[in-house]
Amino acid sequence: MAAAIRLATPADGAQLSAIHAPLVRDTAISFEVDPPDAAEMARRVAESLPTFPWLVADAAGEVLG
């Protein structure tokens, strides 16, 4: 199964949250204290798309990164 790079959409919020949460909880990489939930990640994607689009690696509808 090959992954494709595409623009993220707010619908990716839950998968982005799942990817980002361990980095917030378990490392010092992020300055965030609490992992953002799916709704917050969707809001961030929607807000930034016009000026700073997010890219995701997608394989058959699963966001890998």
N, C-alpha and C positions, 0 to 999 in steps of 0.2 A: 504494500500500500504506500504510494508516494504522497508526500505532503506538498501542498501548494501554499505559497505566500499570498495573502489577500488582506484587504482592509478589514479591520475589526468593525463590528457593529454593536450597538447596545445589547443585542440579543446574546452576545458572547459574555455578558457580565458574569454569569455563574461560573463558567469555565475559567475566565480570567481571575476571578476571586479565588478559586481552588488552586490555581497555579501560584498566585501571589501570597496567599495566606502563610504557607510555611516559611517564606522568606522573612515575613514580618515577625512571626512567632519565634522562630528558631535561630535567627541570625542577627547580626548587627548591620546588615546591608541597608535596611530601610530605616528611616527616621520615624516611621509610623509606630505607634504603640499597640493599636488594635488592628487586626486585619480588616480591610474593607469588605463589606458583604457584596452580594451580587448586584443589588440595586445601586450601591455606591460606585461599583466598577462600571456599570452600565451608564450612570450619569457622567462619569469622567470621560468615557469614550465618546458619548454624544456631545459633550461640551467641547471637546478638543478636536473633533473630526474636521471642522472647517480650516483650522490653522496648524494642527499638529496631529496628523492621523496616526493611529495605532496600526501596526501590522501584526498578523498572527500567522502561525504555521498551522494549516488545517489539513487533516487527513480524514476523508469520509465524514465530515461534519464534526469531528473531534478537534478541539483546539489543543495543540501540542505545546505551544509556546508563543 
